[in-house]
Each structure stands twice: as structure tokens, then as C-alpha cells.
Amino acid sequence: MEKLSGGQLREILEQCGFSFSKSLGQNFLTDLRILNKIAEDAAIHKDACVLEVGPGAGTLTRVLAERAQKVVAVEIDASLLPVLEQTLKGIENITVLNADILKLDLEKLYQEHLQSGFLLVANLPYYITTPIIMKLLESGLPFASATVLVQREVAQRMAARPNTPEYGALSCMVQYYTKPVLCSRIAPNCFYPAPKVESQVVRLERLAQPPVKVKNQETLFKLIHSAFAMRRKTLANNIIAAFNLDRVQAEDIILKANIDVRIRGEALSLEQFAQLANLIDE
């Protein structure tokens, strides 16, 4: 496959009359060394079926297609289709779909284009990172891993441990479904145009089953979100409001779990959240 330089990409974008959309958070990678590093972080192999969300100008798509058996790229911006026609010309193992991944029926997408153990790879804008990740995690589809390039602080939040500033609801939700592995850090000057923030690749390795057992998954998720709703409040105060409990009930549940009633949500492990969720259901 011929190398696509930054200059060539700019020329193609100009020829197609493409204008960057701030609302879509479009920043394209052109450095082949960085693109190859992302493919390595994603552990792309010759038999892999890859779902790429937001191929943009197709620079990463090309690298993925070189390494994988098949790439299915979902792009929301129709104005990028003429660009992708040129940048992906002659590469036969790529299927481009013009669609909004958040509105797609993922089960139908899987049945028509993917296979068990598929790999998701995406360069995600900050504003849409969490909705896309959670849609995939909650879909129940048999993906092997999701490797996403996101704002560095978001990657840190996904992998954060209790009692750290980054730890929050996103940390717990991601770690319920996957094992997060922090990978390459990528400077702003690697993108065109350059964003104002540093980015990082994080690989989310799907767990065969959640690391904790709960009677009701909805109770666990509601508890997690309520615990971080107002971080400066104690856990007791947050669950009183969320579960319509009085103070005696809330503190009794916390004490039954052998947890200090003055604790805040940021200090609780996923195992402790699961224990509390089961007590609430009882």
C-alpha cells in the first residue's frame, strides 16, 4: 500500500471541498509511525475483523486494512465519503457505512458485517466518547477489545482506581465490563488540525464475565451513578436521595457492609459497590 503523506491528504481534502466540523470534533492523524503504533496497541492480527468508528479521512483505516482480514468503518459525516473514496481506493477489504453509530442497531450491524471476537478501533472526539463506549459495552456483542484514542484525562478516568481524583462512575462502569490498559500517549502536533489537548490510546479488553456478582445490575449502576453525583457529599447522603431511604436505613446498609458511614463514593471499590447494591435490593 502506498504511503499517504500529510501533504497528499490536505490536497485530497481541498479537492473534495471538505471543511472541518468543530461540532464533530474532527482531527485527523497523518503520521504513519503513530498510526502503526495505534494498530499495535489494538493488537490487530491477520484474521481480525475490525469495526472502526469515525474513520475520518481514512488514514488509520488504511493501516488497519493492511493488518486485518476485514475492516468495517462507520462514518457519520457524509461530506467525508468522497475523501474516503480517494484515500481508500483499491483497498478491497474495507466496507464504509455512512451512519451515526449511536443510532445504529448494533445487533443488525454485527449480523450483517462482523464476527465473534471482532475488534473495535476508534479515534473518538471528547464529547461522544462515553456514549459510544457505553453503547458497545451494554450491547452484549462478543467483541474481544475496544481500542480508543481519546483525550488523555478520559483514558485516565477509565483506568482509575479508588481514592484517586480521576476515579468516578466511568471508571466503575468500564471496569465492570472490561480490563482497561493505558497505551500510547499522542501529542497534539500529530493531528491535523492540532487539538488543544493531549490524547491517549486505551485498550479495553472484554471480560468473559463481570468481576463482581450482583442480584440486580440496574441497582448497581444506579448506586454507582448516585455515589458520584455530588462527590463532596458522603455516600449515605447520596443514596438517601437516589433510593428514597431515610438516614437510619442508609447508614444501616453501609454498616452491614463493614464500611464507615462517613465514606464518600470515590473511596469505594467495585466489589464494595456490588456488596452495597445487593444489600439495597434485600
Secondary structure, 3 states (H helix, E strand, C coil): CCCCCHHHHHHHHHHCCCCCCCCCCCCEECCHHHHHHHHHHCCCCCCCEEEEECCCCCHHHHHHHHHCCEEEEEECCHHHHHHHHHHCCCCCCEEEEECCCCCCCHHHHHHHHCCCCCEEEEECCHHHHHHHHHHHHHHCCCCCEEEEEEEHHHHHHHHCCCCCCCCCHHHHHHHHHEEEEEEEEECHHHEECCCCCCEEEEEEEECCCCCCCCCCHHHHHHHHHHHCCCCCCCHHHHHHHHHCCCHHHHHHHHHHCCCCCCCCHHHCCHHHHHHHHHHHHC
